Amino acid sequence: MRIGIVGAGILGLAVARRMAREGAEVTVLEKESRVAAHQTGHNSGVVHAGIYYQPGSLKATLCREGVAMLREYCAEHGLPYDEVGKLVVASTRAELPGLRRIAERARENGVPGVAELDAIGLREIEPYAAGVAAVHSPHTAITDFAAVARRLAADVAEAGGSVRLSHPVRAIRQTTDGVLVAAGRQRFAFDRLISCAGLGTDRVADLAGAGGDVRIVPFRGEYYRLAGPAAGLVRGLIYPVPDPRYPFLGVHLTRRIDGEVLAGPNAVPALALEGYSWGRASLRDLRGILSWPGTGKMAAEHWRTGVREVYGSLVKRAFTAAVRRYVPALTSADLVRTGSGVRAQAVTRDGRLLDDFAIDVRGRIVLVRNAPSPAATSSLAIARHIALTVPLTS
Ligand SMILES: Cc1cc2nc3c(=O)[nH]c(=O)nc-3n(C[C@H](O)[C@H](O)[C@H](O)COP(=O)(O)OP(=O)(O)OC[C@H]3O[C@@H](n4cnc5c(N)ncnc54)[C@H](O)[C@@H]3O)c2cc1C
């Protein structure tokens, strides 16, 4: 069985490793000159414990399985993995019902060690945090997903597979007995093709003649870092109570594996699929994004939130105020702008943000259509799930 995989992010590489170990002849095609060049190398580095997700959803089950697999993988390969713990903080009494729902959901999802804390209890965990109550998840961890991806690529090579960098997939043709792919200057013949193309998902789907009911709308998440001694004000991870309507919204504080503390990410519309700043716009990408009926419907419904997020992106004072809600000792001078990441978020035709992971099978082609957070956490479990979807016999 010859399997082609589009994308050398954490997902494509996890799938490639799995398939190569099951005896397939695996080729990963990546357009960039390095692995983990997009979402995998531009995220918060949090190994989510599975607190928030709808019980029974792919996110909930694959996140829990993925955490266990990732913890073991990191231990086996000497990769960083630190259970710094997460506090979800209610900053007003009005947020208490939402916080209680989070605690219930965490229990339903089988997240271990979750505790409900009052204002005093939360300060024992995070002495500089402010709030009326919190949920504590002691096993939520941090890692370096780009390092995990590099290790997965090495595993693929060791199992006899190949990772071809600087090989953008340009054409795909499904025939009765295989899939023909043109990438870079080469042509490949596979028995199966699996697309894990992140922000490039729709382009790959279009090449395969597999337009779907969802399209990727890119949302940029911008980060500040806490400068100097301010980093000492945060021990682990401090999160707001999430708004169920906007799963990825709400600036949080995240300790990274290198000791830095990040504030962010926010969520602003990106002006290109790989629009890492306001200055990076692409007319071609924008045409694609704006011509999708779901984009306009989503904008009409959520424009107030959008305006608030854009204001926070352009006006540092607003961003600082959002962070100070949780750690009041921080000042604007403590926040220094640093990188950003762009989320590949699938939006339905009727303007809904698709919440769950979505995987579509079209004959010999498997397309990952939606793999937002916690897909990095869940990557090894998603790979197992896909391996079950793609039987290794023709
Ligand atoms: C700001 C931000 C914060 C996040 N925080 C977390 C977190 O803390 N924890 C967590 O679990 N998840 C987090 N996520 C989500 C996580 O990063 C992603 O779910 C995960 O990285 C998806 O991996 P991927 O391999 O699907 O995508 P990517 O890493 O984006 O990889 C896709 C690859 O496909 C390649 N590609 C695209 N088109 C083509 C083509 N035509 N030919 C060849 N190659 C192509 C791209 O170059 C890219 O390398 C975050 C994401 C963002 C953006």
Ligand as a Chemical Component Dictionary entry (heavy atoms), coordinates in Angstrom:
data_LIG
# 
_chem_comp.id                   LIG 
_chem_comp.type                 NON-POLYMER 
_chem_comp.pdbx_formal_charge   0 
_chem_comp.three_letter_code    LIG 
# 
loop_
_chem_comp_atom.comp_id 
_chem_comp_atom.atom_id 
_chem_comp_atom.alt_atom_id 
_chem_comp_atom.type_symbol 
_chem_comp_atom.charge 
_chem_comp_atom.model_Cartn_x 
_chem_comp_atom.model_Cartn_y 
_chem_comp_atom.model_Cartn_z 
_chem_comp_atom.pdbx_ordinal 
LIG C1  C1  C 0 -2.739 30.493 17.681 1  
LIG C2  C2  C 0 -2.961 29.005 17.851 2  
LIG C3  C3  C 0 -2.892 28.425 19.121 3  
LIG C4  C4  C 0 -3.114 27.045 19.290 4  
LIG N1  N1  N 0 -2.918 26.471 20.511 5  
LIG C5  C5  C 0 -3.011 25.122 20.624 6  
LIG C6  C6  C 0 -2.690 24.482 21.856 7  
LIG O1  O1  O 0 -2.254 25.116 22.805 8  
LIG N2  N2  N 0 -2.874 23.129 21.944 9  
LIG C7  C7  C 0 -3.332 22.391 20.885 10 
LIG O2  O2  O 0 -3.498 21.169 21.038 11 
LIG N3  N3  N 0 -3.613 22.974 19.703 12 
LIG C8  C8  C 0 -3.431 24.306 19.550 13 
LIG N4  N4  N 0 -3.672 24.900 18.348 14 
LIG C9  C9  C 0 -4.135 24.070 17.234 15 
LIG C10 C10 C 0 -2.993 23.267 16.607 16 
LIG O3  O3  O 0 -1.841 24.055 16.406 17 
LIG C11 C11 C 0 -3.476 22.680 15.300 18 
LIG O4  O4  O 0 -4.712 22.043 15.517 19 
LIG C12 C12 C 0 -2.493 21.651 14.722 20 
LIG O5  O5  O 0 -1.203 22.190 14.669 21 
LIG C13 C13 C 0 -2.961 21.206 13.357 22 
LIG O6  O6  O 0 -1.923 20.461 12.763 23 
LIG P1  P1  P 0 -1.939 20.212 11.216 24 
LIG O7  O7  O 0 -0.812 19.302 10.936 25 
LIG O8  O8  O 0 -3.313 19.816 10.810 26 
LIG O9  O9  O 0 -1.752 21.656 10.544 27 
LIG P2  P2  P 0 -0.394 22.537 10.178 28 
LIG O10 O10 O 0 0.549  22.451 11.284 29 
LIG O11 O11 O 0 -0.915 23.836 9.773  30 
LIG O12 O12 O 0 0.183  21.713 8.966  31 
LIG C14 C14 C 0 -0.374 21.706 7.670  32 
LIG C15 C15 C 0 0.771  21.624 6.682  33 
LIG O13 O13 O 0 0.257  21.417 5.378  34 
LIG C16 C16 C 0 1.119  22.096 4.478  35 
LIG N5  N5  N 0 0.414  22.290 3.199  36 
LIG C17 C17 C 0 -0.701 23.033 2.982  37 
LIG N6  N6  N 0 -1.047 22.987 1.688  38 
LIG C18 C18 C 0 -0.129 22.195 1.065  39 
LIG C19 C19 C 0 0.068  21.777 -0.292 40 
LIG N7  N7  N 0 -0.751 22.170 -1.288 41 
LIG N8  N8  N 0 1.134  20.984 -0.578 42 
LIG C20 C20 C 0 1.976  20.566 0.402  43 
LIG N9  N9  N 0 1.839  20.955 1.696  44 
LIG C21 C21 C 0 0.808  21.749 2.021  45 
LIG C22 C22 C 0 1.428  23.381 5.210  46 
LIG O14 O14 O 0 2.585  24.020 4.702  47 
LIG C23 C23 C 0 1.593  22.893 6.630  48 
LIG O15 O15 O 0 2.942  22.603 6.938  49 
LIG C24 C24 C 0 -3.443 26.260 18.155 50 
LIG C25 C25 C 0 -3.489 26.847 16.875 51 
LIG C26 C26 C 0 -3.220 28.196 16.723 52 
LIG C27 C27 C 0 -3.199 28.772 15.341 53 
# 
loop_
_chem_comp_bond.comp_id 
_chem_comp_bond.atom_id_1 
_chem_comp_bond.atom_id_2 
_chem_comp_bond.value_order 
_chem_comp_bond.pdbx_ordinal 
LIG C1  C2  SING 1  
LIG C2  C3  SING 2  
LIG C2  C26 DOUB 3  
LIG C3  C4  DOUB 4  
LIG C4  N1  SING 5  
LIG C4  C24 SING 6  
LIG N1  C5  DOUB 7  
LIG C5  C6  SING 8  
LIG C5  C8  SING 9  
LIG C6  O1  DOUB 10 
LIG C6  N2  SING 11 
LIG N2  C7  SING 12 
LIG C7  O2  DOUB 13 
LIG C7  N3  SING 14 
LIG N3  C8  DOUB 15 
LIG C8  N4  SING 16 
LIG N4  C9  SING 17 
LIG N4  C24 SING 18 
LIG C9  C10 SING 19 
LIG C10 O3  SING 20 
LIG C10 C11 SING 21 
LIG C11 O4  SING 22 
LIG C11 C12 SING 23 
LIG C12 O5  SING 24 
LIG C12 C13 SING 25 
LIG C13 O6  SING 26 
LIG O6  P1  SING 27 
LIG P1  O7  DOUB 28 
LIG P1  O8  SING 29 
LIG P1  O9  SING 30 
LIG O9  P2  SING 31 
LIG P2  O10 DOUB 32 
LIG P2  O11 SING 33 
LIG P2  O12 SING 34 
LIG O12 C14 SING 35 
LIG C14 C15 SING 36 
LIG C15 O13 SING 37 
LIG C15 C23 SING 38 
LIG O13 C16 SING 39 
LIG C16 N5  SING 40 
LIG C16 C22 SING 41 
LIG N5  C17 SING 42 
LIG N5  C21 SING 43 
LIG C17 N6  DOUB 44 
LIG N6  C18 SING 45 
LIG C18 C19 SING 46 
LIG C18 C21 DOUB 47 
LIG C19 N7  SING 48 
LIG C19 N8  DOUB 49 
LIG N8  C20 SING 50 
LIG C20 N9  DOUB 51 
LIG N9  C21 SING 52 
LIG C22 O14 SING 53 
LIG C22 C23 SING 54 
LIG C23 O15 SING 55 
LIG C24 C25 DOUB 56 
LIG C25 C26 SING 57 
LIG C26 C27 SING 58 
# 
